[in-house]
Amino acid sequence: MAETSEKRPLVDFFERIYSQAQTSVAAAEDELAKTVGRLTDAATEQRDEARRQIRELSERVVNQRKEFERTVDEKVRGMLERVRVPRRDEIKALNERLDGLTKRLERLKL
């Protein structure tokens, strides 16, 4: 029985150490869970912010492209007016006049 009573303090000591280790591991797990939660929240916020910035950038690119196209159209139209290139409707009107004159000439030939 002497051996058993000597071993008991040692067992009690290891049980306390094991219990403290379990408590420490549980506390570490809780802290880890909190940290993972904070990181997840931060990642979600960053992802949402990145999506917002991408959406804004896309809108700006579309708007700038439309503005660029409008500006180019205006410049080309102005340049064509200065060079006096006839518009489609003017060419159509001239063709109609030519057709009419051609018919008149053919009638005069007969």
Secondary structure, 3 states (H helix, E strand, C coil): CHHHHHHHHHHHHHHHHHHHHHHHHHHHHHHHHHHHHHHHHHHHHHHHHHHHHHHHHHHHHHHHHHHHHHHHHHHHHHHHHHHCCCCHHHHHHHHHHHHHHHHHHHHHHC
